[in-house]
Amino acid sequence: MKNVRIWIKGGLLFVAILAAVFVMTGSGIASVEKLWTEKSAVAQSENSPVGGTLFRNLAEKLSPAVVNVRSMKKIAPGYGDFRFGSPFGMPHRSPSHMRPHDGKSHGSDKFRQRGEGSGFIIHEDGFILTNAHVVEGSDSVQIALSSGGLFKGKLIGMDRVADLALIKIDAPTPLPVLPLGRSADMKPGDWVMAIGSPFGLDLTVTVGIVSAKGRSLGATPYDDFIQTDTPINPGNSGGPLINTQGEVVGINTAMLQMGQGLGFSLPIDLAKKLVPQLKADGKVTRSWLGVSVQDITLANKESLSLTVDQGSLVREVVADSPAYKAGLKKNDVIVEFDGHSINSSRKLPKEVVYAPAGEKVSLKLVRGGETLTMDVILEPFPEQIMS
């Protein structure tokens, strides 16, 4: 999709290889203490979104936990990567940064390119969530608090696929935090609010609604973005999308380049799955099922004599993959994954992504008109495919 400004780097190339479905896991996750709170910031009956002061009250209460993320990167002259910090991170290329002003000759001059984005505090000890593309490739990260404090940020962990990063700052006092809600509870038409630093304008508040859920931008096989008409602009990346209870339900991540009023947020439910791994391991370890799938259409249903209308049609099974070892075959139709209904090819990876590697999962499939059930033991994603 040419008009989508989403910044996830070359690590996604492996997704194109047979559209292999993968999942996440990590070491010591069960023992990792939650970094966030899930208590609502305001009473649900406080005010009406329309004609009341609800959003004003939310902005006053929650803004102190929203931060400005500033990333610096040294790059050689002539290689201005204007995508650094995009789509919502805002790049800066000041002429004063392009050459040192010391009167000396520098044969290997480099200039510093600054990217700006947003983030929010999830733990009083200084743990902050933002987008991976805001800080990826940076030499240093600075976190500016609404109180005026400026701190050096330490990158604890990052996942390019989900476009999520966990940062830590050392603050002298307990910091204000944003509670995390449940993105699964959000429906089209629900009111939401965004707080961030569009174009470097700190703590800008915008309001809108959830326009749709489950949007795919084609970046990963399990895209599941929340679409919103809340005004978001360059610099909002990594900032929170907040419900009327004052809970974060999404992380503003992408927008359509030519589509005004169309923004996309990473569901906070997915972020909560990844944060323990980022804190414990600094990365997200994925595993795979090892199949290439597609939707059932009128054409392939007729040509393959399929007896079901919905499911994930297996087009190829990767040799020596978990699916191969379990006995899956080409033209099988997967209709259930570990008790969860599968009605399309996009639904399968979204379900698989939450199952840990090494776990035995049950698949229900239709083969030649007969319904079968088989167990599959998921395995870590092969490094040679991920590289």
Backbone torsions as a table, in degrees:
resi	resn	phi	psi	omega
1	MET	NA	111.3	-170.7
2	LYS	-71.3	-28.3	-173.1
3	ASN	-96.3	13.9	177.4
4	VAL	-97.6	123.2	178.8
5	ARG	-97.5	85.5	177.2
6	ILE	-126.8	134.5	-170.7
7	TRP	-111.8	92.7	172.3
8	ILE	-132.1	123.0	-165.9
9	LYS	-79.3	-167.4	-167.2
10	GLY	-60.1	-9.4	178.0
11	GLY	-61.6	-9.7	-178.8
12	LEU	-88.4	-3.1	-175.8
13	LEU	-59.3	-28.8	-177.9
14	PHE	-66.9	-21.2	-179.2
15	VAL	-62.3	-31.4	-177.1
16	ALA	-73.4	-18.5	-177.0
17	ILE	-78.2	99.4	178.1
18	LEU	59.9	15.9	-179.4
19	ALA	46.6	43.8	-177.1
20	ALA	-60.0	130.9	-178.4
21	VAL	-86.1	132.1	-177.5
22	PHE	-130.6	165.3	-177.7
23	VAL	-136.1	173.4	-175.0
24	MET	-113.8	152.9	174.3
25	THR	-158.9	177.5	179.1
26	GLY	-173.4	166.4	-176.4
27	SER	-90.1	139.8	173.2
28	GLY	66.3	24.1	-174.5
29	ILE	-69.8	-39.9	-176.1
30	ALA	-61.6	-28.5	-177.1
31	SER	-90.0	-4.3	-178.2
32	VAL	-80.5	124.6	179.8
33	GLU	-69.0	143.6	177.7
34	LYS	-59.0	138.5	178.4
35	LEU	-93.1	-4.2	-171.5
36	TRP	-128.2	165.6	172.9
37	THR	-109.9	155.3	-179.6
38	GLU	-122.8	20.2	178.3
39	LYS	-84.5	131.0	-178.9
40	SER	-59.2	144.8	-178.5
41	ALA	-80.1	-24.8	-179.4
42	VAL	-137.6	160.1	175.1
43	ALA	-71.1	139.9	-174.1
44	GLN	-61.4	-30.7	-177.0
45	SER	-92.1	13.5	-172.4
46	GLU	-58.1	-54.3	-176.4
47	ASN	-155.0	160.4	173.9
48	SER	-82.9	140.1	177.3
49	PRO	-60.7	-31.9	-178.5
50	VAL	-104.7	124.7	177.4
51	GLY	80.7	-2.8	178.8
52	GLY	-110.9	-165.2	-179.1
53	THR	-114.9	21.9	-175.9
54	LEU	-57.0	-53.7	-175.6
55	PHE	-67.6	-33.2	176.0
56	ARG	-63.6	-44.2	179.3
57	ASN	-64.3	-41.3	178.8
58	LEU	-63.4	-44.9	-179.2
59	ALA	-60.4	-43.3	-179.3
60	GLU	-64.8	-38.5	-176.3
61	LYS	-79.5	-34.9	-171.1
62	LEU	-98.0	-23.7	-176.2
63	SER	-55.2	-36.6	179.6
64	PRO	-59.1	-20.0	-179.7
65	ALA	-94.6	1.0	177.8
66	VAL	-98.1	135.9	-174.0
67	VAL	-123.2	161.5	172.7
68	ASN	-100.4	126.9	-178.4
69	VAL	-104.9	120.4	-178.4
70	ARG	-116.5	120.2	-179.0
71	SER	-115.6	140.0	-179.5
72	MET	-117.5	140.7	-178.9
73	LYS	-141.2	130.8	176.3
74	LYS	-89.8	123.7	178.1
75	ILE	-134.1	153.5	-177.9
76	ALA	-72.8	147.1	177.5
77	PRO	-56.2	138.9	178.6
78	GLY	93.1	-4.0	-179.8
79	TYR	-121.8	47.9	-179.7
80	GLY	-68.6	102.7	179.3
81	ASP	-86.4	90.9	-175.5
82	PHE	-69.1	-7.5	177.9
83	ARG	-84.0	-12.0	-178.0
84	PHE	-59.5	120.6	-178.2
85	GLY	88.0	-4.6	178.7
86	SER	-87.2	166.8	10.0
87	PRO	-84.0	-27.2	-179.7
88	PHE	-99.5	-16.2	173.9
89	GLY	-72.2	141.8	-174.2
90	MET	-106.5	116.6	-178.8
91	PRO	-78.0	148.3	176.9
92	HIS	-128.3	131.1	175.2
93	ARG	-131.5	84.3	-179.5
94	SER	-80.9	135.9	177.9
95	PRO	-55.0	-30.1	-179.0
96	SER	-66.6	-17.7	-179.9
97	HIS	-90.5	-9.0	-170.0
98	MET	-81.8	-24.5	178.4
99	ARG	-143.7	140.2	174.7
100	PRO	-70.0	139.9	-176.3
101	HIS	-100.3	60.3	-179.8
102	ASP	-117.4	7.0	177.2
103	GLY	76.6	4.7	-178.7
104	LYS	-99.0	161.9	176.7
105	SER	-89.4	134.1	-179.2
106	HIS	-127.7	105.5	-176.6
107	GLY	-71.7	-23.5	-178.8
108	SER	-122.3	49.5	-177.7
109	ASP	-58.2	142.8	171.3
110	LYS	-132.2	152.3	174.8
111	PHE	-119.6	159.7	-177.6
112	ARG	-97.2	126.3	178.0
113	GLN	-107.0	128.2	-176.5
114	ARG	-107.3	134.8	174.0
115	GLY	-115.8	143.9	178.2
116	GLU	-123.0	139.9	175.3
117	GLY	-148.0	-165.7	-178.8
118	SER	-123.1	170.7	177.0
119	GLY	-166.7	178.6	178.5
120	PHE	-150.9	148.3	-175.6
121	ILE	-83.4	130.0	179.9
122	ILE	-111.8	-10.9	179.3
123	HIS	-144.1	140.2	-175.6
124	GLU	-63.1	-17.7	178.1
125	ASP	-79.7	-1.9	173.6
126	GLY	107.8	18.9	176.1
127	PHE	-84.2	132.8	-172.0
128	ILE	-130.9	139.0	174.1
129	LEU	-104.1	142.1	173.3
130	THR	-154.6	-174.1	176.4
131	ASN	-85.6	147.5	178.4
132	ALA	-62.7	-37.2	-175.5
133	HIS	-69.3	-15.5	177.6
134	VAL	-72.1	-33.0	-174.2
135	VAL	-115.5	-10.0	-176.3
136	GLU	-61.9	132.4	177.9
137	GLY	79.4	2.6	-176.8
138	SER	-81.0	152.3	176.0
139	ASP	-87.4	-26.8	178.5
140	SER	-154.1	154.7	179.4
141	VAL	-130.7	133.6	175.4
142	GLN	-120.2	141.4	179.6
143	ILE	-115.4	121.0	177.6
144	ALA	-102.9	121.9	178.6
145	LEU	-86.3	158.7	179.3
146	SER	-65.3	-23.1	179.0
147	SER	-75.0	-10.8	-179.4
148	GLY	106.5	-10.5	179.5
149	GLY	-71.1	144.8	179.3
150	LEU	-125.0	124.9	-175.0
151	PHE	-129.2	150.7	173.1
152	LYS	-75.6	128.9	-179.6
153	GLY	-96.7	136.3	175.5
154	LYS	-105.3	125.6	178.7
155	LEU	-77.0	111.7	-179.1
156	ILE	-82.8	-41.6	-179.0
157	GLY	-166.1	157.9	-176.8
158	MET	-151.5	142.7	175.5
159	ASP	-130.1	111.7	-177.1
160	ARG	-68.7	-34.4	-175.8
161	VAL	-64.3	-48.1	177.9
162	ALA	-84.0	-9.7	-178.0
163	ASP	60.5	52.8	-176.9
164	LEU	-131.5	138.6	177.7
165	ALA	-136.1	143.4	176.3
166	LEU	-112.8	123.9	-177.4
167	ILE	-119.4	151.1	178.4
168	LYS	-127.5	134.8	171.8
169	ILE	-121.2	152.1	176.2
170	ASP	-100.1	103.6	-178.9
171	ALA	-107.0	146.2	-176.7
172	PRO	-71.6	-22.5	-177.7
173	THR	-128.8	159.4	175.1
174	PRO	-56.6	137.4	-176.0
175	LEU	-98.4	153.0	174.1
176	PRO	-69.0	148.4	-176.9
177	VAL	-128.0	159.4	172.2
178	LEU	-103.0	128.5	176.4
179	PRO	-72.9	147.0	179.5
180	LEU	-99.2	130.9	180.0
181	GLY	-98.1	-152.8	-180.0
182	ARG	-121.7	110.7	179.0
183	SER	-67.3	-24.3	179.0
184	ALA	-63.0	-25.2	-178.7
185	ASP	-81.6	-11.9	-177.3
186	MET	-77.6	143.0	179.4
187	LYS	-129.2	154.1	174.4
188	PRO	-54.6	132.3	-177.5
189	GLY	102.5	-15.6	177.8
190	ASP	-69.5	141.8	178.3
191	TRP	-74.4	141.9	176.2
192	VAL	-142.2	159.4	179.8
193	MET	-133.2	140.8	176.5
194	ALA	-115.2	140.0	173.7
195	ILE	-126.7	131.6	-179.0
196	GLY	-171.4	-162.5	-175.8
197	SER	-125.2	63.5	179.2
198	PRO	-64.2	131.8	-179.8
199	PHE	54.8	29.6	178.8
200	GLY	79.0	6.2	179.7
201	LEU	-89.0	97.4	-171.6
202	ASP	-61.7	146.0	172.8
203	LEU	54.3	45.4	173.3
204	THR	-83.3	129.7	-177.4
205	VAL	-108.2	128.4	175.1
206	THR	-131.8	154.8	-173.7
207	VAL	-132.7	145.6	176.6
208	GLY	-166.8	-153.0	179.6
209	ILE	-130.7	165.1	169.3
210	VAL	-74.4	120.5	-178.4
211	SER	-87.6	-34.8	-179.2
212	ALA	-167.2	166.0	176.2
213	LYS	-129.2	162.4	177.5
214	GLY	71.5	26.6	-179.3
215	ARG	-75.2	141.4	175.7
216	SER	-115.1	132.7	175.6
217	LEU	-105.9	5.3	176.4
218	GLY	80.7	9.3	-177.6
219	ALA	-79.7	-36.6	178.1
220	THR	-138.4	163.4	179.5
221	PRO	-72.8	-6.2	179.3
222	TYR	-127.8	33.4	170.9
223	ASP	-52.2	136.1	-178.6
224	ASP	-151.1	50.8	-171.9
225	PHE	-72.7	150.0	167.1
226	ILE	-87.0	123.8	175.9
227	GLN	-93.3	135.4	-178.7
228	THR	-139.2	152.2	174.8
229	ASP	-98.2	8.6	175.3
230	THR	-60.7	124.7	-177.9
231	PRO	-58.2	119.4	177.8
232	ILE	-134.0	142.8	-172.7
233	ASN	-139.7	173.0	176.7
234	PRO	-52.3	128.9	-175.7
235	GLY	108.7	-17.6	177.1
236	ASN	-79.1	-13.5	-172.8
237	SER	-57.2	130.6	179.9
238	GLY	90.8	-7.9	-180.0
239	GLY	-80.0	166.2	-174.7
240	PRO	-85.4	146.0	166.1
241	LEU	-105.7	123.1	-165.7
242	ILE	-120.0	138.4	177.5
243	ASN	-86.8	-178.7	-175.7
244	THR	-75.7	-6.2	173.0
245	GLN	-93.1	3.6	179.7
246	GLY	79.3	23.4	-179.9
247	GLU	-108.7	144.5	176.3
248	VAL	-75.6	124.6	178.2
249	VAL	-115.2	-6.8	179.3
250	GLY	-163.0	162.9	175.8
251	ILE	-118.8	116.6	-176.6
252	ASN	-60.3	123.6	-167.0
253	THR	-129.0	-39.7	-172.7
254	ALA	-148.3	160.6	175.7
255	MET	-146.9	160.1	174.7
256	LEU	-82.5	128.1	-174.7
257	GLN	-58.9	-40.7	-177.4
258	MET	-105.7	7.6	-176.8
259	GLY	-111.2	95.8	178.8
260	GLN	-66.7	137.4	179.1
261	GLY	80.6	12.2	178.9
262	LEU	-118.3	106.0	178.1
263	GLY	-122.9	158.6	-176.3
264	PHE	-134.3	134.7	-175.8
265	SER	-123.6	140.1	174.6
266	LEU	-70.5	124.3	179.7
267	PRO	-59.2	135.3	-177.4
268	ILE	-67.0	-24.6	177.3
269	ASP	-60.8	-38.3	177.4
270	LEU	-69.2	-41.6	179.6
271	ALA	-59.7	-39.7	180.0
272	LYS	-66.2	-26.5	175.5
273	LYS	-71.9	-31.3	-173.2
274	LEU	-91.3	-30.2	-174.1
275	VAL	-55.5	-45.5	179.0
276	PRO	-57.9	-36.9	178.2
277	GLN	-69.2	-41.5	179.5
278	LEU	-62.4	-38.9	180.0
279	LYS	-72.0	-41.5	-175.7
280	ALA	-78.3	-41.1	-171.6
281	ASP	-118.3	-12.8	-178.2
282	GLY	80.1	0.9	-178.4
283	LYS	-159.5	171.8	175.2
284	VAL	-109.4	121.5	177.5
285	THR	-92.7	125.6	-177.0
286	ARG	-109.6	154.5	173.1
287	SER	-128.3	178.5	-171.5
288	TRP	-137.6	165.0	172.0
289	LEU	-99.1	-40.4	173.6
290	GLY	90.3	41.7	176.5
291	VAL	-132.7	153.2	169.6
292	SER	-106.3	127.6	-173.8
293	VAL	-128.0	162.7	175.9
294	GLN	-149.1	167.1	178.5
295	ASP	-74.4	159.7	173.2
296	ILE	-85.7	128.0	178.2
297	THR	-119.1	169.6	177.4
298	LEU	-60.4	-37.4	-177.5
299	ALA	-67.3	-52.2	-176.9
300	ASN	-74.9	-24.0	175.0
301	LYS	-64.1	-40.8	179.7
302	GLU	-72.8	-44.7	-175.7
303	SER	-69.5	-29.9	-178.8
304	LEU	-101.3	0.0	179.7
305	SER	56.7	45.8	179.1
306	LEU	-74.8	147.1	-177.3
307	THR	-106.1	3.3	178.3
308	VAL	-125.2	155.4	-177.8
309	ASP	-97.5	-21.9	-176.0
310	GLN	-132.6	154.1	179.8
311	GLY	141.1	-177.4	176.3
312	SER	-103.4	111.7	-179.1
313	LEU	-82.5	119.8	-178.5
314	VAL	-76.0	118.5	179.0
315	ARG	-96.9	-28.7	178.7
316	GLU	-157.4	144.9	176.2
317	VAL	-115.6	124.4	-178.2
318	VAL	-71.7	132.5	-179.7
319	ALA	-58.9	137.3	177.8
320	ASP	65.2	13.3	177.0
321	SER	-82.2	167.3	175.6
322	PRO	-55.4	-39.5	179.2
323	ALA	-64.8	-40.7	179.6
324	TYR	-63.0	-44.7	-178.3
325	LYS	-67.6	-29.5	-179.7
326	ALA	-79.7	-16.9	177.3
327	GLY	104.1	13.0	175.7
328	LEU	-66.0	147.6	-178.2
329	LYS	-130.6	160.0	175.2
330	LYS	-58.5	139.3	-179.8
331	ASN	78.5	2.4	167.5
332	ASP	-65.0	148.7	175.4
333	VAL	-115.7	113.1	178.6
334	ILE	-81.5	120.1	-176.6
335	VAL	-113.7	-9.3	178.8
336	GLU	-154.2	137.3	177.0
337	PHE	-124.2	110.9	177.6
338	ASP	51.3	42.6	177.6
339	GLY	88.1	-3.7	-179.6
340	HIS	-103.4	129.8	-177.9
341	SER	-64.7	137.2	177.3
342	ILE	-115.9	110.8	-177.9
343	ASN	-110.3	1.6	178.5
344	SER	-159.4	167.9	178.9
345	SER	-68.7	-27.0	179.7
346	ARG	-75.4	-26.3	-177.4
347	LYS	-70.7	-33.4	-175.9
348	LEU	-59.4	-55.9	-179.1
349	PRO	-62.7	-29.6	177.8
350	LYS	-66.2	-31.7	176.8
351	GLU	-80.3	-42.7	-176.9
352	VAL	-62.7	-34.3	-172.0
353	VAL	-61.1	-21.3	-178.7
354	TYR	-94.0	-3.6	-179.3
355	ALA	-91.7	130.4	-177.8
356	PRO	-74.5	149.9	176.1
357	ALA	-64.6	145.4	-177.8
358	GLY	89.8	-11.1	-179.6
359	GLU	-85.9	142.7	175.5
360	LYS	-86.9	122.8	178.8
361	VAL	-118.5	153.7	-178.3
362	SER	-102.0	132.5	176.1
363	LEU	-113.9	134.7	170.6
364	LYS	-109.3	128.8	-176.5
365	LEU	-140.8	163.0	177.9
366	VAL	-115.0	125.8	-179.4
367	ARG	-132.7	115.4	178.8
368	GLY	60.5	32.8	179.9
369	GLY	86.4	-6.5	-178.7
370	GLU	-104.6	136.2	178.6
371	THR	-88.3	126.0	-178.4
372	LEU	-122.6	155.6	173.3
373	THR	-126.6	131.7	178.1
374	MET	-142.5	153.1	178.1
375	ASP	-97.6	142.6	178.4
376	VAL	-129.2	132.6	175.1
377	ILE	-99.9	113.6	-177.3
378	LEU	-72.6	147.7	-176.9
379	GLU	-127.4	160.8	176.7
380	PRO	-59.7	145.8	-179.9
381	PHE	-67.9	129.3	-177.1
382	PRO	-59.4	132.0	-178.3
383	GLU	-61.1	-35.4	-176.8
384	GLN	-67.3	-24.7	177.6
385	ILE	-84.3	-34.8	-178.9
386	MET	-73.0	-26.5	-175.8
387	SER	-78.7	NA	NA
